[in-house]
Amino acid sequence: MEPRTSLTPGQPVTVAPGVCRIVAPNAGMMTGPGTNTYLLGLREIAVLDPGPDLEAHLQALLRAAQGLIRWVVVTHTHPDHSPLAARLAAQTGARLVGVAPPGDGRQDMTFKPDWTPRDGERLQLGDLALTAIHTPGHASNCLCYLLERERLLFTGDHVLEGVTPVILAPDGDMSAYLNSVDKLASYDFERIAPGHGGVIPDGKKTLAAVRAHRVRREQKVLRALSALGTATLDSLTPAVYDDVAADRHTWARLTLEAHLIKLARERLVTEDGGVWRRAGS
């Protein structure tokens, strides 16, 4: 595990050859120490996940970039990851790379990509290449990027250090999320560079743990419904997330809804007027 001092906002930290991380000054409950922005390359720079539109962060990125910023790449368009992209591109002439935001009301609608990578497309960005991997689930426009030469996977919010991401239905989808976890497991990588927190050294083991956690939580949903008979989201949340601090239950409730939608598709639960029950009960 990295020392917490390496996640100090504005401080450039080398995490791999030709890869520098700068943490944005937007620490919080859902952003941890802040959003990780990565500068990739030496002579020509790709900025991955520029983060929130904050002047201090923009200046930190410009100071740290030793070469010409040519590309601004985003993993997804939640408002802690992409809003600085438009201003950074306007200032540097960089191309915007990523997938346009969905219209769910939770996105950075200022992001307008010049280049939308295909799933599996190899992006040659100066002296390095990234493989774009479409990984819907946390958001429908999520992309992970694999730096093959370093076996380093940039995951945005799809895989995080020490926590699992919130799945925000209806754009976020639990079935798609688990399918994307399985998809990533087929790629050759060792470490994960997440959107928040430190670099994760054993990426494959972490992926397996994330999947197992989601399956255990799903089983807990089913057990809680069996015990309660019927429940609303509000009454089910504390039963399913009794191991999570109460001040996080607002966010847990969103992921619980995503679990229930998945289970309803699988005909394991039913819903009527906001009341959930086990199917057949």
TAQUI-V378323 format. One record per backbone hydrogen bond with DSSP energy under -0.5 kcal/mol. NH is the residue of the N-H (numbers start at 1). CO is the residue of the C=O. Records with the same first field share a line. If there is no record, write none. Layout:
NH=CO + CO
This chain:
6=3
7=4
8=5
10=23
11=8
12=10
13=21
15=13 + 19
16=19
19=16
20=39
21=13
22=37
23=8
24=35
26=24
28=32
32=28
34=31
36=195
37=22 + 35
38=48
39=20
40=38 + 46
41=18
45=68
46=40
47=71
48=38 + 46
49=47 + 73
51=81
54=52
58=54
59=55
60=56
61=57
62=58
63=59
64=60
65=61
66=64
68=43
70=45 + 68
71=45
72=95
73=47
74=97
79=106
81=78
82=78
84=51
85=82
87=83
88=84
89=85
90=86
91=87
92=88
93=89
95=70
97=72
98=115
101=111
104=102
108=77
109=107
111=108
112=110
114=96
115=96
117=115
120=132
121=118
123=121 + 130
124=122
125=123 + 128
126=124
128=125
130=123
131=146
132=121 + 130
133=144
135=142
137=139
142=139
143=75
144=133
145=154
146=131
147=145 + 152
148=129 + 146
150=147
151=147 + 148
152=147
153=191
154=145 + 152
155=153 + 193
156=193
158=155
160=163
161=196
162=160
168=138 + 166
169=167
172=168
173=137
177=173
178=174
179=175
180=176
181=177
182=178
183=179
184=180
185=181
186=182 + 183
187=184
189=187
190=151
191=151
192=200
193=153
194=192
195=156
200=192
201=199
203=190 + 201
206=202
207=203
208=204
209=205
210=206
211=207
212=208
213=209
214=210
215=211
216=212
217=213
218=214
219=215
220=216
221=217
222=218
223=219
224=220
225=221
226=222
227=223
228=224
229=225
230=228
231=276
236=232
237=233
238=234
240=236
241=237
242=239
244=241
248=245
249=246
251=248
252=248
253=249
254=250 + 251
255=251
256=252
257=253
258=254
259=255
260=256
261=257
262=258
263=259
264=260
265=261
266=262
267=264
268=263
269=263
270=277
272=275
275=272
276=231 + 274
277=270
279=268
281=278
